[in-house]
Structures are given as structure tokens and as C-alpha cells.
Amino acid sequence: MPSPEPIRESRPLRLVFCGTPQFAVPTLKHLLERKDFELLTVITQPDRPRNRGQQISSSPVKLAAQAANIPIDQPEKIRSAESQSMLEQLAPDAIVIIAYGQIIPARLLPIPKLGWINLHASLLPKYRGAAPIQWAIVNGETKTGLTTMRIDAGMDTGDLLLRQEVEIAPMETAPELAARMSELGAPLMTETLRALAAKRITPQPQNHAEATMAPLLKKEDGRINWDLSAQEIYNRMRGFAPWPGAYTIFRKQACHLWAEPASNEMRGKTTVGPPGTLLSHDGNLLVSCGHATLLRVQHVKLEGGKQVSATEFANGARVQPEEHFDNS
């Protein structure tokens, strides 16, 4: 894309906002609160069945836009001729896009003068894709970050604008980290837009050789492999909360678990069995994991049942010595 002409400082920067989940809401609100930005319209996904009840509901971005009385557009497909015509008529200076959920076709990319500016929840080119926060936690990263970038026709392959590192706390789950990063991303987007308008940013190409992927989560990602170490399994529990969670099979029945690595004291007093073996120590329910490590189970939810404590589960199921969770 050719270098755009600088935007005149005498008027607000005219924006279209494109996003769907809660992660995008802090940036939308942040832009609405600043007088040097004018929000022309908000584009979000159509109302769809959501959550366990599958009731038709609006996206968090739509609800935030309604509260601010901002025009809303919900195209079934943003690649439609109607969407293209609408964007061309608006002629925005920039389109902010955050976790929108649809691929933007190449023919729409030249419409905004400054481009489509994306906030991505990783330090690109690491963790390109739909679930960067989750996979960073799963892989045991101790830090991640936020990147603003100008999108192109690829999957998170566009030129980099600004970046901000974010530490990952040792016990932080994906929803907790996402909530924190969404707040940090709002001022980063503001800074990016202002710097682009003033031509104070030189977009930098990504080093594609360093790229890693963070694909969309699947239910089977949550199946626990007890051959992994306790820390690796715990990381997957943190990263896959709340969905797909971490689950295993007990007496041919699926059950979701929440656990954490056992303390050094517990490890020193417990003989570790084959991976998946259930053990008891001072009223604690433990599970043997790979590399001679142990998890301390905190909660269990059998398929179709309610969540109970590990003690309630062990007592109710009358767990037998050396009984195990399936590892296949």
C-alpha cells in the first residue's frame, strides 16, 4: 500500500470500528471518549445463538455501540457488494478491526486511507491465528504482548506498527489474561492511529520465518494426555478455560477437571504411579502425570452433573486404590 497523505489535524480522524467479542469493547469505548476520533459506524457479526442456552443474542461490541448510539451494521458477509458500497460511501480515514470473525477480502483493503488497523493479542509474528492468548498460556510462555498492524490479504501477516509486551502471571487463565490485555490494547490503538495520521510510524514487514500459529480451538484440544508433566497439563487447563476446558475419561464417563501441580511436600511423600493413576494424600486427590510429577485435583465435573470438590468426587465415586483416568 502506498504511503498515505497525512490527515489534517483540524478535524477528527474518521473511523469505522469492526469487531465482535468483549476483547474489542475497551478499545471501542476508548475511541468514543476521545474528541480527535469520529466513529462513523460499527460493524459486527449478526445476532446468533450463544452460550449454553443457545438464545439469540447480540455481540458485546453491538451492545456497546447501542449504548453509545453509534450506527451499527451487521452484514452476514462483509465481502458483499452492499458492504463494499457502504464503506466506499463512508470513506473512513481508517478502519479499526479487532477479533471481527470474518476474513476481509483484498478488494476492501484500499478503502480506508490509513488502512485496516488490527489489534492482535500476541507479539507478531508469533502466534498468528484465532487463539493467540490461549496457545501462549498452553505453551508455557511467561510473556506475550499486543501488536497493532495494518492487515493485508494474509492471516495476520501485515506490516507491524506498534508492540507492547505483557507478562503472564503463573496462575493466570486465558479469560483473565484476555481481560487484562483488552484494557492495555485500547491506548495502544489510540497511539497507533494518531501516529499514523501524523506519519510518525514506519510500518515494518514481519519476519515470516519466525512465525508460529495459534489455530482455532477444538473440543479435542481439551483431552488430557497424562503422559505430559503436571505443569504442562496445568498450562493446558489455564489456556483452555473456559472452553474446551480440560477433560478425561473416568469409568467410561467424560469428566472435566481443574487441578494444579502438587506441592513439593506432597511430591516428597507420595509414590508416583503410572500416568493417570489416582492417589490420595492427607485428604487430597492426586493424579500421577508424566515425568514422575503430580497434580492435585481441586474440582471435578462429571458429564451431565454439577461441579463438585475433589473430596466430594472421591467419596461419591468411592475411588479405589490405583484406579486411574483413561489415557487414550
GUNU-880217 format. One record per residue (C-alpha): x, y, z; residue number from 1. Coordinates in pm, whole numbers, always signed. Layout:
REM residues N
atom x = X, y = Y, z = Z, n = NUM
...
This chain:
REM residues 328
atom x = +0, y = +0, z = +0, n = 1
atom x = +145, y = +345, z = -89, n = 2
atom x = +229, y = +582, z = +193, n = 3
atom x = -91, y = +776, z = +275, n = 4
atom x = -119, y = +1150, z = +284, n = 5
atom x = -117, y = +1287, z = +642, n = 6
atom x = -461, y = +1356, z = +790, n = 7
atom x = -532, y = +1721, z = +858, n = 8
atom x = -514, y = +1785, z = +1234, n = 9
atom x = -801, y = +2035, z = +1215, n = 10
atom x = -1062, y = +1759, z = +1209, n = 11
atom x = -1117, y = +1433, z = +1395, n = 12
atom x = -991, y = +1110, z = +1244, n = 13
atom x = -1291, y = +943, z = +1081, n = 14
atom x = -1313, y = +577, z = +1181, n = 15
atom x = -1514, y = +263, z = +1119, n = 16
atom x = -1487, y = +9, z = +1401, n = 17
atom x = -1505, y = -359, z = +1314, n = 18
atom x = -1518, y = -616, z = +1596, n = 19
atom x = -1730, y = -868, z = +1782, n = 20
atom x = -1627, y = -1008, z = +2124, n = 21
atom x = -1570, y = -847, z = +2463, n = 22
atom x = -1197, y = -825, z = +2387, n = 23
atom x = -1275, y = -545, z = +2137, n = 24
atom x = -1504, y = -342, z = +2365, n = 25
atom x = -1243, y = -149, z = +2569, n = 26
atom x = -1085, y = -13, z = +2251, n = 27
atom x = -1425, y = +91, z = +2113, n = 28
atom x = -1510, y = +274, z = +2435, n = 29
atom x = -1165, y = +431, z = +2449, n = 30
atom x = -1202, y = +572, z = +2097, n = 31
atom x = -1551, y = +703, z = +2172, n = 32
atom x = -1419, y = +900, z = +2469, n = 33
atom x = -1161, y = +1094, z = +2264, n = 34
atom x = -1252, y = +1405, z = +2068, n = 35
atom x = -990, y = +1354, z = +1799, n = 36
atom x = -1177, y = +1046, z = +1669, n = 37
atom x = -1516, y = +1032, z = +1498, n = 38
atom x = -1685, y = +689, z = +1493, n = 39
atom x = -1890, y = +668, z = +1173, n = 40
atom x = -2030, y = +320, z = +1223, n = 41
atom x = -1964, y = -10, z = +1397, n = 42
atom x = -1955, y = -336, z = +1202, n = 43
atom x = -2010, y = -655, z = +1400, n = 44
atom x = -2130, y = -1010, z = +1346, n = 45
atom x = -2503, y = -1080, z = +1311, n = 46
atom x = -2700, y = -1177, z = +1622, n = 47
atom x = -2656, y = -1550, z = +1674, n = 48
atom x = -2735, y = -1830, z = +1923, n = 49
atom x = -2478, y = -1804, z = +2201, n = 50
atom x = -2384, y = -1981, z = +2524, n = 51
atom x = -2539, y = -2299, z = +2659, n = 52
atom x = -2899, y = -2184, z = +2621, n = 53
atom x = -2845, y = -2107, z = +2251, n = 54
atom x = -3064, y = -1799, z = +2278, n = 55
atom x = -3027, y = -1539, z = +2004, n = 56
atom x = -2814, y = -1258, z = +2143, n = 57
atom x = -2610, y = -961, z = +2029, n = 58
atom x = -2233, y = -939, z = +2035, n = 59
atom x = -2063, y = -742, z = +2314, n = 60
atom x = -1947, y = -486, z = +2053, n = 61
atom x = -2304, y = -433, z = +1931, n = 62
atom x = -2428, y = -378, z = +2286, n = 63
atom x = -2153, y = -122, z = +2349, n = 64
atom x = -2232, y = +57, z = +2023, n = 65
atom x = -2604, y = +65, z = +2105, n = 66
atom x = -2529, y = +219, z = +2446, n = 67
atom x = -2329, y = +493, z = +2272, n = 68
atom x = -2591, y = +547, z = +1997, n = 69
atom x = -2343, y = +463, z = +1722, n = 70
atom x = -2478, y = +333, z = +1387, n = 71
atom x = -2441, y = -44, z = +1359, n = 72
atom x = -2407, y = -268, z = +1055, n = 73
atom x = -2422, y = -649, z = +1080, n = 74
atom x = -2356, y = -798, z = +737, n = 75
atom x = -2383, y = -1172, z = +705, n = 76
atom x = -2078, y = -1148, z = +478, n = 77
atom x = -1859, y = -839, z = +478, n = 78
atom x = -1736, y = -934, z = +132, n = 79
atom x = -2082, y = -849, z = -8, n = 80
atom x = -2129, y = -572, z = -264, n = 81
atom x = -2354, y = -389, z = -15, n = 82
atom x = -2078, y = -376, z = +247, n = 83
atom x = -1825, y = -255, z = -8, n = 84
atom x = -2060, y = +21, z = -124, n = 85
atom x = -2129, y = +129, z = +233, n = 86
atom x = -1759, y = +153, z = +318, n = 87
atom x = -1680, y = +340, z = -2, n = 88
atom x = -1950, y = +596, z = +74, n = 89
atom x = -1825, y = +644, z = +430, n = 90
atom x = -1466, y = +686, z = +304, n = 91
atom x = -1310, y = +647, z = +652, n = 92
atom x = -957, y = +753, z = +731, n = 93
atom x = -900, y = +416, z = +899, n = 94
atom x = -1090, y = +102, z = +989, n = 95
atom x = -1008, y = -44, z = +1330, n = 96
atom x = -1056, y = -421, z = +1329, n = 97
atom x = -1034, y = -637, z = +1640, n = 98
atom x = -1142, y = -1003, z = +1651, n = 99
atom x = -1418, y = -941, z = +1399, n = 100
atom x = -1450, y = -1303, z = +1289, n = 101
atom x = -1456, y = -1273, z = +909, n = 102
atom x = -1180, y = -1256, z = +650, n = 103
atom x = -1154, y = -915, z = +483, n = 104
atom x = -1127, y = -956, z = +104, n = 105
atom x = -835, y = -784, z = -68, n = 106
atom x = -1063, y = -553, z = -270, n = 107
atom x = -1181, y = -382, z = +52, n = 108
atom x = -832, y = -316, z = +189, n = 109
atom x = -761, y = +8, z = -6, n = 110
atom x = -1084, y = +182, z = +102, n = 111
atom x = -956, y = +350, z = +424, n = 112
atom x = -676, y = +599, z = +366, n = 113
atom x = -462, y = +468, z = +652, n = 114
atom x = -563, y = +104, z = +610, n = 115
atom x = -737, y = -154, z = +823, n = 116
atom x = -561, y = -135, z = +1161, n = 117
atom x = -574, y = -453, z = +1367, n = 118
atom x = -502, y = -512, z = +1736, n = 119
atom x = -363, y = -866, z = +1771, n = 120
atom x = -306, y = -1035, z = +2107, n = 121
atom x = +50, y = -1156, z = +2055, n = 122
atom x = +393, y = -1028, z = +1967, n = 123
atom x = +370, y = -1097, z = +1596, n = 124
atom x = +488, y = -1290, z = +1405, n = 125
atom x = +447, y = -1532, z = +1699, n = 126
atom x = +101, y = -1681, z = +1750, n = 127
atom x = -75, y = -1582, z = +1431, n = 128
atom x = -433, y = -1700, z = +1423, n = 129
atom x = -758, y = -1711, z = +1618, n = 130
atom x = -639, y = -1809, z = +1967, n = 131
atom x = -307, y = -1638, z = +2048, n = 132
atom x = -378, y = -1586, z = +2419, n = 133
atom x = -480, y = -1946, z = +2476, n = 134
atom x = -185, y = -2103, z = +2296, n = 135
atom x = +67, y = -1873, z = +2462, n = 136
atom x = -50, y = -1999, z = +2802, n = 137
atom x = -69, y = -2361, z = +2686, n = 138
atom x = +291, y = -2343, z = +2562, n = 139
atom x = +413, y = -2215, z = +2898, n = 140
atom x = +506, y = -1865, z = +2785, n = 141
atom x = +584, y = -1621, z = +3066, n = 142
atom x = +526, y = -1318, z = +2847, n = 143
atom x = +322, y = -1229, z = +2543, n = 144
atom x = +209, y = -897, z = +2406, n = 145
atom x = -6, y = -681, z = +2185, n = 146
atom x = +67, y = -577, z = +1829, n = 147
atom x = -103, y = -322, z = +1608, n = 148
atom x = -65, y = -399, z = +1241, n = 149
atom x = -200, y = -298, z = +902, n = 150
atom x = -381, y = -603, z = +769, n = 151
atom x = -317, y = -746, z = +427, n = 152
atom x = -462, y = -1041, z = +237, n = 153
atom x = -287, y = -1298, z = +460, n = 154
atom x = -362, y = -1433, z = +809, n = 155
atom x = -202, y = -1184, z = +1048, n = 156
atom x = +83, y = -1127, z = +803, n = 157
atom x = +58, y = -748, z = +758, n = 158
atom x = +314, y = -482, z = +843, n = 159
atom x = +380, y = -418, z = +1212, n = 160
atom x = +304, y = -79, z = +1367, n = 161
atom x = +340, y = -76, z = +1749, n = 162
atom x = +401, y = -351, z = +2006, n = 163
atom x = +370, y = -382, z = +2383, n = 164
atom x = +498, y = -670, z = +2595, n = 165
atom x = +270, y = -822, z = +2862, n = 166
atom x = +378, y = -1054, z = +3143, n = 167
atom x = +175, y = -1371, z = +3200, n = 168
atom x = +120, y = -1448, z = +3569, n = 169
atom x = +199, y = -1807, z = +3675, n = 170
atom x = -164, y = -1892, z = +3761, n = 171
atom x = -339, y = -1666, z = +3509, n = 172
atom x = -610, y = -1821, z = +3294, n = 173
atom x = -696, y = -1728, z = +2936, n = 174
atom x = -1007, y = -1522, z = +3032, n = 175
atom x = -810, y = -1334, z = +3299, n = 176
atom x = -524, y = -1254, z = +3063, n = 177
atom x = -763, y = -1159, z = +2782, n = 178
atom x = -946, y = -913, z = +3007, n = 179
atom x = -620, y = -750, z = +3112, n = 180
atom x = -481, y = -735, z = +2758, n = 181
atom x = -802, y = -588, z = +2617, n = 182
atom x = -766, y = -290, z = +2850, n = 183
atom x = -398, y = -245, z = +2764, n = 184
atom x = -475, y = -263, z = +2393, n = 185
atom x = -708, y = +37, z = +2393, n = 186
atom x = -442, y = +309, z = +2445, n = 187
atom x = -204, y = +123, z = +2215, n = 188
atom x = -459, y = +151, z = +1933, n = 189
atom x = -514, y = +519, z = +2007, n = 190
atom x = -140, y = +584, z = +1995, n = 191
atom x = -113, y = +389, z = +1670, n = 192
atom x = -390, y = +583, z = +1495, n = 193
atom x = -255, y = +921, z = +1600, n = 194
atom x = +97, y = +831, z = +1492, n = 195
atom x = -23, y = +701, z = +1156, n = 196
atom x = -221, y = +1018, z = +1092, n = 197
atom x = +86, y = +1227, z = +1173, n = 198
atom x = +315, y = +998, z = +969, n = 199
atom x = +522, y = +917, z = +1277, n = 200
atom x = +519, y = +539, z = +1217, n = 201
atom x = +713, y = +347, z = +956, n = 202
atom x = +535, y = +12, z = +911, n = 203
atom x = +776, y = -280, z = +943, n = 204
atom x = +740, y = -606, z = +747, n = 205
atom x = +714, y = -922, z = +955, n = 206
atom x = +985, y = -1185, z = +952, n = 207
atom x = +774, y = -1472, z = +822, n = 208
atom x = +1046, y = -1726, z = +906, n = 209
atom x = +979, y = -1660, z = +1277, n = 210
atom x = +602, y = -1711, z = +1251, n = 211
atom x = +417, y = -1956, z = +1477, n = 212
atom x = +47, y = -2039, z = +1466, n = 213
atom x = -237, y = -2022, z = +1718, n = 214
atom x = -522, y = -2210, z = +1549, n = 215
atom x = -888, y = -2202, z = +1645, n = 216
atom x = -955, y = -2425, z = +1946, n = 217
atom x = -1123, y = -2763, z = +1901, n = 218
atom x = -1302, y = -2976, z = +2159, n = 219
atom x = -1039, y = -3248, z = +2135, n = 220
atom x = -768, y = -2999, z = +2238, n = 221
atom x = -905, y = -3030, z = +2592, n = 222
atom x = -850, y = -3407, z = +2621, n = 223
atom x = -582, y = -3459, z = +2887, n = 224
atom x = -272, y = -3656, z = +2793, n = 225
atom x = -148, y = -3785, z = +3126, n = 226
atom x = +196, y = -3856, z = +2979, n = 227
atom x = +260, y = -3481, z = +2990, n = 228
atom x = +411, y = -3331, z = +3304, n = 229
atom x = +185, y = -3180, z = +3572, n = 230
atom x = +296, y = -2829, z = +3474, n = 231
atom x = +221, y = -2892, z = +3106, n = 232
atom x = -128, y = -3023, z = +3190, n = 233
atom x = -188, y = -2729, z = +3424, n = 234
atom x = -87, y = -2488, z = +3148, n = 235
atom x = -345, y = -2651, z = +2920, n = 236
atom x = -611, y = -2616, z = +3189, n = 237
atom x = -531, y = -2244, z = +3222, n = 238
atom x = -516, y = -2189, z = +2848, n = 239
atom x = -828, y = -2386, z = +2759, n = 240
atom x = -1051, y = -2228, z = +3026, n = 241
atom x = -1346, y = -2199, z = +2991, n = 242
atom x = -1364, y = -2391, z = +2660, n = 243
atom x = -1285, y = -2661, z = +2571, n = 244
atom x = -1162, y = -2699, z = +2928, n = 245
atom x = -958, y = -2999, z = +3037, n = 246
atom x = -1131, y = -3335, z = +3040, n = 247
atom x = -1054, y = -3702, z = +3079, n = 248
atom x = -1242, y = -4031, z = +3100, n = 249
atom x = -1332, y = -4197, z = +3431, n = 250
atom x = -1520, y = -4528, z = +3423, n = 251
atom x = -1615, y = -4463, z = +3061, n = 252
atom x = -1763, y = -4124, z = +3152, n = 253
atom x = -1619, y = -3787, z = +3048, n = 254
atom x = -1528, y = -3554, z = +3330, n = 255
atom x = -1381, y = -3206, z = +3338, n = 256
atom x = -1107, y = -3131, z = +3590, n = 257
atom x = -944, y = -2833, z = +3746, n = 258
atom x = -615, y = -2905, z = +3922, n = 259
atom x = -273, y = -2758, z = +3995, n = 260
atom x = +74, y = -2904, z = +4038, n = 261
atom x = +117, y = -3070, z = +4376, n = 262
atom x = +338, y = -2905, z = +4634, n = 263
atom x = +695, y = -3019, z = +4695, n = 264
atom x = +581, y = -3166, z = +5028, n = 265
atom x = +314, y = -3378, z = +4862, n = 266
atom x = +556, y = -3494, z = +4593, n = 267
atom x = +810, y = -3592, z = +4857, n = 268
atom x = +560, y = -3808, z = +5049, n = 269
atom x = +377, y = -3974, z = +4758, n = 270
atom x = +483, y = -4260, z = +4536, n = 271
atom x = +401, y = -4166, z = +4177, n = 272
atom x = +223, y = -4433, z = +3974, n = 273
atom x = +172, y = -4475, z = +3600, n = 274
atom x = +32, y = -4162, z = +3428, n = 275
atom x = -337, y = -4116, z = +3507, n = 276
atom x = -328, y = -4307, z = +3837, n = 277
atom x = -542, y = -4161, z = +4117, n = 278
atom x = -371, y = -4129, z = +4454, n = 279
atom x = -467, y = -3998, z = +4798, n = 280
atom x = -251, y = -3794, z = +5036, n = 281
atom x = -378, y = -3629, z = +5356, n = 282
atom x = -726, y = -3588, z = +5212, n = 283
atom x = -602, y = -3461, z = +4875, n = 284
atom x = -684, y = -3633, z = +4547, n = 285
atom x = -373, y = -3654, z = +4332, n = 286
atom x = -311, y = -3776, z = +3979, n = 287
atom x = +17, y = -3917, z = +3853, n = 288
atom x = +144, y = -3741, z = +3542, n = 289
atom x = +437, y = -3786, z = +3309, n = 290
atom x = +797, y = -3727, z = +3419, n = 291
atom x = +710, y = -3851, z = +3773, n = 292
atom x = +501, y = -3543, z = +3854, n = 293
atom x = +171, y = -3498, z = +4035, n = 294
atom x = -142, y = -3286, z = +4000, n = 295
atom x = -364, y = -3202, z = +4297, n = 296
atom x = -727, y = -3215, z = +4181, n = 297
atom x = -947, y = -2932, z = +4307, n = 298
atom x = -1277, y = -2971, z = +4121, n = 299
atom x = -1442, y = -3239, z = +3910, n = 300
atom x = -1749, y = -3218, z = +3687, n = 301
atom x = -1880, y = -3545, z = +3554, n = 302
atom x = -2065, y = -3529, z = +3223, n = 303
atom x = -2423, y = -3422, z = +3290, n = 304
atom x = -2352, y = -3347, z = +3657, n = 305
atom x = -2259, y = -3046, z = +3863, n = 306
atom x = -1912, y = -2938, z = +3964, n = 307
atom x = -1800, y = -3083, z = +4297, n = 308
atom x = -1485, y = -3068, z = +4504, n = 309
atom x = -1221, y = -3336, z = +4462, n = 310
atom x = -1314, y = -3476, z = +4805, n = 311
atom x = -1682, y = -3496, z = +4715, n = 312
atom x = -1593, y = -3670, z = +4390, n = 313
atom x = -1362, y = -3924, z = +4558, n = 314
atom x = -1617, y = -4003, z = +4828, n = 315
atom x = -1916, y = -4016, z = +4595, n = 316
atom x = -1742, y = -4232, z = +4336, n = 317
atom x = -1571, y = -4443, z = +4604, n = 318
atom x = -1243, y = -4417, z = +4418, n = 319
atom x = -1040, y = -4733, z = +4464, n = 320
atom x = -664, y = -4754, z = +4523, n = 321
atom x = -469, y = -4745, z = +4194, n = 322
atom x = -779, y = -4654, z = +3996, n = 323
atom x = -698, y = -4430, z = +3701, n = 324
atom x = -819, y = -4182, z = +3444, n = 325
atom x = -803, y = -4320, z = +3092, n = 326
atom x = -503, y = -4207, z = +2891, n = 327
atom x = -612, y = -4291, z = +2537, n = 328
